[in-house]
Structure formats: structure tokens, C-alpha cells
Amino acid sequence: MATAFSVPKFAAQPFNPISPTSQQKPLIFPTAASPFLGSTRKLLHLSSSSQLNLRRRSSGSVFAVSDIVKEKKSTSIPSLLITKEEGLELYEDMVLGRAFEDMCAQMYYRGKMFGFVHLYNGQEAISTGFIKLLKQQDSVVSTYRDHVHALSKGVPARAVMSELFGKTTGCCRGQGGSMHMFSSEHNLIGGFAFIGEGIPVATGAAFSSKYRREVLKEADCDHVTLAFFGDGTCNNGQFFECLNMAALWKLPIVFVVENNLWAIGMSHLRATSDPQIYKKGPAFGMPGVHVDGMDVLKVREVAKEAIARARRGEGPTLVECETYRFRGHSLADPDELRDPTEKAHYAARDPITALKKYLIENNLSGEAELKAIDKKIDELLEDAVEFADESPLPPRSQLLENVFADPKGFGIGPDGRYRCEDPKFTEGTAHV
Amino acid sequence: MLGIVRQKMLERSSKKIRPAVSMLRSYSSAAKQMTVREALNSALHEEMSADSKVFLIGEEVGEYQGAYKITKGLLDKYGPDRVLDTPITEAGFTGIAVGAAYYGLKPVVEFMTFNFSMQAIDHIINSAAKSNYMSAGKISVPIVFRGPNGAAAGVGAQHSQCYAAWYAACPGLKVLTPYNSEDARGLLKAAIRDPDPVVFLENELLYGESFPTSDEVLDSSFCLPIGKAKIERKGKHVTIAAYSKMVGYSLQAAEILEKDGIDAEVINLRSIRPLDRSTINDSVRKTNRLVTVEEAFPQHGVGAEICACVVEESFAYLDAPVERIAGADVPMPYAANLERMALPQVGDIVRAAKRACYRSVP
């Protein structure tokens, strides 16, 4: 099935950290002379000519789904990458993400949402492609751009919308907000506002999975952790510290770089000495893969291998997904520095349109069915907004709650009750 | 006249003034002498054997047996899966420990000194302290950050800062400062069992000091409550509130003051957050005078906080302004005489107590 694919096959190429040649993947960037896709210099040559497109593609860097499909039709074994059910699931998830973020923008401008709101439009393929392959017990650690990660992981749209409105029915009772989504039942552990903060925490979650299996002897504890972060984070010290330790201790983690080429207004090329982030993986002893993040099927293929690798106990993987955010960094960002041609180029590669095209061309679904899904999502969101609107604000008593798990601060005694409630608690030579 | 005669008699009968070590050493009792180092080591041993979710992570905690030998013997007993030597990556391994704590493991993170915790302070405050609140109680962080804090001997400006005030300012953290072996054992065991992030500030110079410990302290389920101070010495003329090494200095100062007829009450704070406001206030209402002692920088310090809470709650009971003894407002100098001048000494505490009692300073 994947023979037409140039995505590296992990199983076929046993990873040998000692010899660098074994790390040569077919999907490798050519030498530095060849332009990186996001380069503004390159965009000057980017007329709408598809010939140019093809030439770029043949350099091995990007593929459009239609190319794959054409190649597939020419092979003797026709097989698709997904079944109909999977296809519809992916489509629904991406449409949910897109519609939710659009609704957030609307609500923000109506004043119902406030503070910092970072929207995920355009990057849905990565969230859907990776997270839909996880089990409930696997964890996802994200950044401030976390609404869609939460939705893909299974947090109900109502809970996320209420959290954004700051209501007490939100997933964090209104105490977290847009940037701090947590859900212990769905194993979404943040939501971190600081760049690079989530990476060590994700590494720790992966560590706990390994610890449970090896020290606590919880058999088959093979939970995988996904850490999502951006291109700007890849210049942060904590990123490298964690690549080192994850590879050193062979932790079941996948580092997913959502390289949308811009960190607020700082272009990735202006900020990074070597912009090819996936190359930083092998330097630490793990495979580094680059994939087109606007194509959910390609992302899904890579994700399958990376997650399976982690589950087998072979250690971490660094996956760089090249993607784009259609909106600004946040709703407060005027987004003046990005070239409109670049935006148009990526808008033409909208992952939802691409998947729709794939489903229809391969007779996996029809227009009517997909429109029905669109309508269903719209209704779901209307309901979510209504629910959030009608939910109450947090009561005054909630302000001081949840600072500590053990609120009286005196410790929990051997009988499980708070020590300060035990009349003899000051004994144990603590004579006061 | 009579006072002087009484003083001379007291001098003859009193024991010699000891150098700057524990005063209780000469008491011979059935109590076992235990150094603070042994106390911490035994507490770690017991907690690790009681709960297999407890693990150690830090630099040199394993094969080197601990930079200050606190974690001696733990690698041999519990193996490299539970005693992890890390590369020099404070931010990285602190974050890893916090992530593990999110999932119910109980890491004990050792910082070689708390000065290095500044490289990881983002994780201590943002990922650990605030998480229970941000997730509305869904994710608690049962983690302990421990290590030596404050000045050692001649280690210079970047290795000598006291971080009690910085960490105690942040809601969501518990900050503990043990003084003697009983404190060290009881508070560390309580900290490891506590479901919240605890910053456990030890003191390098106290590691080697030994204190008598009763059998109760040596019991493996011994635990001290977090948030309760201890009155180390009862008195009625002036209250001296201190933490960590300064408790020892305050006790010595109290002995000197006793000869001048000032009966000082010494409070060992033990817990900086939550601060035991009720014990401090009860003591001030009894003695009406307060001296706070710390070796940290004076501005925005623990002494300032104690002064504020006493003024808020017991202003009418104060007979004198609160005297605040702190380290000099300079980065720690290296030269031995300058370092001595930059830190509070027993004489400073004595003079402050006398000022609070409106006695003339000799």
C-alpha cells in the first residue's frame, strides 16, 4: 500500500544511531541551495503554473494528494489509504476543528470571549492525523493553540466553548481559559502558554508510562505521548534537553513540530540557523521525518509509524509537519508581515478541501453525505454556544478553591483524613 | 547590685558558651544522635520503600551518592530505574518530573543547590504550582523539589542566595525549611506524602550537625504537619522568629540574653508557606516584642511578611517596632570577613532583641 509513498518506512530501515547513512530517508530536503518552501525568495517564482509545482514536488519535498492518487491508479494493486469510515471520521474531525475556530473568532468579536485566543485554522490535518490514531489512555500535550487538540482528543465541544467563555461548566471550570485546556479523563494535559514548557512535561508523561511498565510492573502499559509545538519552540533550550533525554532513556514519545513558518511575526528563516527542523532528530539519536502537514493522509501514515515505534519501545521520533495558519498568531494579531501570495498558496492546499476531493474521487463518499456532516457540525456548535451562553459564571466561592489538592496545608494523615482535623495532630514531638 | 551578684553566680554555674554548633549536644539522654544528613537519607529510604511510585531525579544523585551525600545508598538499594542521574538540564528534568507527577508518580527532584532551580523555575511555578488551579483540581502534582538553600561557606554570590521568599510568594506551592534532624525527617516524609508541590529548602551547613532524636522521630511513620511552627524555647520577654540555620543562632542568642535577664521565646517556623500566623501572633501577644531573623536579602523577605501579618493581627499588642534581621543587601561576597559581615551573627540577634526590649546596646 505504501509503495507509491516516499514516506520513510521505519520497519524497512532499521534505525542505527551509529551510522548516519542509515538515516538517509528518501523524503529528504536537497542541499541548501534548493529553496525551502516557505522562503519568500522562492515565492517570487511561484506563479500559478503547475509546472513549477511539479518541479518542486519532484525534488522530493512535497506531494499533493492528487499525485498520490494518480500514482496509485497506475499500480497494479489498487488500495486506498483509508476506509470509508475512517475517511468520514477524519473529515468530521477536521470540519469540527475548522468550524469551532471560526465560531471562536465570531464570539471573540462579539465580546463573549476575551484575553488571548490562538486559532488553529489551516493546521487541522496535523491534529486529526495524529490524535485520531491514539487510544484514550495516550496523552497529548499542547501549547496555547490547543482548542483543536482538545476537540480531537475527545473533549466535548460544549466543555471547550464554556471554558473559553469563562463559565463554570467549562472543562477547567473557567479557571484555565483558552491557553490552559486540561482534561484528565481524556489525558489532555495542557495547554501551556510558555513556549517549550509542554515539551518536558510531555517527556515526563512518557517517562511515567515507561516507569509504570518497568518499575510498577503494570503489564502492557504502553501509553504513548504526543507533544505538539511550533517552529519557534525548536530554537528553545528545553526542546534540545528533552530530545536528548527522550532518546537517552528511549521514552515512548513523538515530538510533533507544527512548522507553520511563523512565530507571531518572526519568520522561521529569520530565526533559525538551520531551518530544517527534522534534521535535529538524528543529531540526538532519533529519526527525524518531514511531512506535508496540509495533507491529512500523509500525516496519518507518518503518525502510524511513529506511534507504533513508540509503543514497541523503540524510543522517540521527531516529526516536522509543514503547515500554515490561515489566521494571525492570535485574534489580536494584525498579521501584516505575511505575504498575501504565500497565504493564497497555502489556502489553495486547504486540508479539508483536499480530503473532500480524495473521498469523492475515490468513491468513498458523496457530496450529500459530506454536506450532511457539515450541517451536523454546525448544529453541534450552535448547541455548544447556546450551552456556554446559558451556563453560569463561576460563583464567588470558587476563587480560592483548587489552589492545593490538600487545601488546609497540614498534610493528610495515615487514616486519610486531614491532619488538622485530628485532635492529636500536633503530637509526634511537635509540641507547640 | 543584686543583679550583678546573681549574674556572677549564674555565670559560674552555667555551662560554657558553645561555639556555633547545636547546644543540645552535651545533654546525655537516651535519645540517639542523628545528623541532618542521616535524617534526610533515612526519610528518603523509608518513603521509597513504602511507595514504589516515589523516585529520585537529579544531578549526581545515583552513582555519586548525592552531591552532598544525602542520597547515599539509594541507587544500590532501588536501582537505576528509581534513582535517575540526569544530564545537566535543570529545565528539562524538572519538567519531566512535573509531567510524571501529573500522572500520579511521586518524583523527588534534587537541585544541587537552589540557585540552579532558577533555570527550572518556570516549571516549578507554571507547570507545578499553578496546575491544580488551572485544571480546577483535576491534575494534582505530588512532587517535592529539595536541595540546599542559602549561604554556605565561601561559595560566592551565585551559590549563596536564599529562595524562601521567592517560592513562598507563589500560591500553589508549599515551602518548608527544616532546622534539626527531627524537622528534616518529619517534614521530608510529610512533603513526599503530600499531594501538592513542595519546595524543601535544606541548608548545607546543617547537614553535618547532629541533634538528639527520640524513638518517636525514628519511627517509620513519623510525620510532621505542614504549616505548623514549633516553639523551640519558651520565653516571655521577646519573640524571635527564625527558620533554618538561624534557629540555631537564635537559640544561642537566647542563652546570652538570658544572662541579661531577657527571656526570649524562639520560634522555629518550619513552614514558610503556609506561614503559621497563629503561632507567631499568639507568641507576640504574649511577649509584645518581635525580632525576625533570616539570612536572605531583606527586601520583600520572610521577615517583612511576618512583620506585616503581626501588624495586621496584633498591632495593639506590640510594645516596640518589629526588629528585622536579614542578610546584607548585597550579593554574597567571597572574602571570609566580608561574608561574615553579610550574614546575621549571634551578636546581631542579641543586639536586636535588646533594642526591641529598649535596653541599651553595650
Interface residues (C-beta under 8 A of the other chain):
Chain A: S139 V141 C172 R173 G174 Q175 G176 H180 F182 S183 S184 I189 G190 G191 F192 A193 F194 E197 I199 P200 V201 A202 T203 G204 A205 A206 F207 S208 S209 Y211 R212 E214 V215 L216 G237 Q238 E241 C242 N244 M245 L248 E401 N402 V403 F404 A405 D406 K408 G409 F410 G411 I412 G413 P414 R419 C420 F425 T426 G428 T429 A430 H431 V432
Chain B: S52 K53 F55 D81 R82 T86 P87 T89 A91 G92 F93 T94 G95 I96 A97 V98 G99 A100 A101 Y102 Y103 G104 L105 D122 H123 N126 S127 S131 N132 Y133 M134 S135 A136 G137 K138 I139 S140 P142 P171 G172 K174 E182 G186 A190 R193 D194 P195 D196 S214 E216 V217 S221 F222 C223 L224 P225 I226 G227 K228 A229 K230 I231 S271 P274 T279
